């Protein structure tokens, strides 16, 4: 660095320090005015931060719930998730998914880590005098825990022999275990007898508590071998096949599955697929579309408020420039360049706005927390939201400070010194 | 002989007011050497304020040239003028023009801030300047805690702190009672004795008469230039001439 550049840098540094000092002392000198000036910014930032925090909180809890479906799992189904009305009619007439498809996938899908069929209905489950109605009964195989998540808390999960021999065994969801056998420890529930839709079953395990997903309680269910399901509950039901891919092979797996299914289901080359391959991010995408609109509205409202706040800042800065005309003249006489004065007033407006933004951010997070406390909505205070609030308000201060600062910088020093 | 500190040659400043040209300054020429104490004296409207603004590099002339310490002022950019004011000129104003929310020390430091000096160096120089004007025990007072005379001393310290080549004082005693004014004039005398070049702009003939040299202006022209005692007492009529 040349000596000249170093002097310039040092001068800029001391001018910035002086500008910050002036801004703070001017704010300290006008408490009420500073407060009123920044009120617009405070409210704007508060609104945006609160809404963003709530939406992000919702997103996080939604993503966590969706995560239960398994990010690397494809769901081969007769039905496509999230369909429109027209599609429904074509899908209704499709041939059901059955063992043929399941066995083909198990045998041929090289990119699959785990393949688990899922077939379900609601049925009454009883044990002694306890009777539970409309419990979700899922027929599946030993791979279910790998594709759909969940862990065994007591006993064991379904094994391959259970499926091959169509044994009448059942794994209880934690909630079902608690309600059928009140006050009985789970490891003593294992081995008991229950009836599912009137048929006797032996309890071989209890699943650990999982919570809710998309309003569905994951702990109110019972799991039996799918072979048993098809034998006892009706073999015409369409099966969903959950297929978990090896890491990074989700796309390859999807292509592979399409090929296998088209062949097994004898889809003519010119015909479209008569099946659907679903995945969890379909839900995420739909959800993001919904909250995206909400986001847009919130940000729009916040921006309008910030502009109003910015106009407030511009107004007060113009007043401040007029009030300090003589001071500006003195500074110019003592050697301040035009850009020095410009910098000073820009610093002042952005600091005022950033302080407003900081207060607004704090209040906004407070509001979000309050909402999270008194309502089922979640709130997440992410650093990005805080940075966004501070950055935006400082930018507004900077933008709306340009004109007042430009006026201050271009005052004629002679006139400014004479100003009464 | 070395170059004079100030060389003013046929300097003019015209304003256009309501379509009419006002010749506030109309072809003024003089030199001021290093170490001189010169009063610029005249009635209001004589052009002395306009001349002061030009000498202070706050304004640029319509015609003529002004060399200050080797720099051709009328050719300089706005930034260069600001730097020139910062380095070469110490202003003392009639109304002191101190920043009300800053301490005496901070006020005196201000020119050094714009020079980009490090904080510690600034502090030391400002303390020295305040001591030099007899305010060693008032450094942390704000202007409204100081008397008029003390405020003007702070202003003089601020003018001196950057070691400029020219002290430019505009009616420095105008807002002071006669005794305090007298003290300030004596301070200027001492500063001049130490080698500072002083240009003092005033309408008071009595004050100008005490300066070793005075330049009397009238209607934008030089009416007289010579020892203060003689020039200051020149009658304000054109008929007298010089």
HADDOCK unambig.tbl for C-alpha pairs under 7 A between the chains (distance, minus, plus):
assign (segid A and resid 7 and name CA) (segid B and resid 116 and name CA) 6.81 0.50 0.50
assign (segid A and resid 10 and name CA) (segid B and resid 116 and name CA) 5.46 0.50 0.50
assign (segid A and resid 11 and name CA) (segid B and resid 114 and name CA) 6.53 0.50 0.50
assign (segid A and resid 11 and name CA) (segid B and resid 115 and name CA) 6.27 0.50 0.50
assign (segid A and resid 11 and name CA) (segid B and resid 116 and name CA) 3.61 0.50 0.50
assign (segid A and resid 14 and name CA) (segid B and resid 113 and name CA) 5.97 0.50 0.50
assign (segid A and resid 14 and name CA) (segid B and resid 116 and name CA) 5.78 0.50 0.50
assign (segid A and resid 15 and name CA) (segid B and resid 113 and name CA) 6.59 0.50 0.50
assign (segid A and resid 15 and name CA) (segid B and resid 114 and name CA) 6.64 0.50 0.50
assign (segid A and resid 327 and name CA) (segid B and resid 99 and name CA) 6.63 0.50 0.50
assign (segid A and resid 330 and name CA) (segid B and resid 97 and name CA) 6.62 0.50 0.50
assign (segid A and resid 332 and name CA) (segid B and resid 82 and name CA) 6.81 0.50 0.50
assign (segid A and resid 333 and name CA) (segid B and resid 58 and name CA) 6.85 0.50 0.50
assign (segid A and resid 333 and name CA) (segid B and resid 85 and name CA) 6.51 0.50 0.50
assign (segid A and resid 334 and name CA) (segid B and resid 85 and name CA) 6.33 0.50 0.50
assign (segid A and resid 334 and name CA) (segid B and resid 86 and name CA) 5.36 0.50 0.50
assign (segid A and resid 334 and name CA) (segid B and resid 111 and name CA) 5.29 0.50 0.50
assign (segid A and resid 335 and name CA) (segid B and resid 82 and name CA) 4.54 0.50 0.50
assign (segid A and resid 335 and name CA) (segid B and resid 83 and name CA) 5.53 0.50 0.50
assign (segid A and resid 335 and name CA) (segid B and resid 85 and name CA) 5.42 0.50 0.50
assign (segid A and resid 335 and name CA) (segid B and resid 86 and name CA) 4.13 0.50 0.50
assign (segid A and resid 335 and name CA) (segid B and resid 111 and name CA) 6.40 0.50 0.50
assign (segid A and resid 335 and name CA) (segid B and resid 114 and name CA) 6.01 0.50 0.50
assign (segid A and resid 336 and name CA) (segid B and resid 82 and name CA) 6.05 0.50 0.50
assign (segid A and resid 336 and name CA) (segid B and resid 114 and name CA) 5.81 0.50 0.50
assign (segid A and resid 337 and name CA) (segid B and resid 79 and name CA) 5.48 0.50 0.50
assign (segid A and resid 337 and name CA) (segid B and resid 82 and name CA) 5.46 0.50 0.50
assign (segid A and resid 413 and name CA) (segid B and resid 58 and name CA) 6.22 0.50 0.50
assign (segid A and resid 414 and name CA) (segid B and resid 53 and name CA) 6.91 0.50 0.50
assign (segid A and resid 414 and name CA) (segid B and resid 58 and name CA) 6.21 0.50 0.50
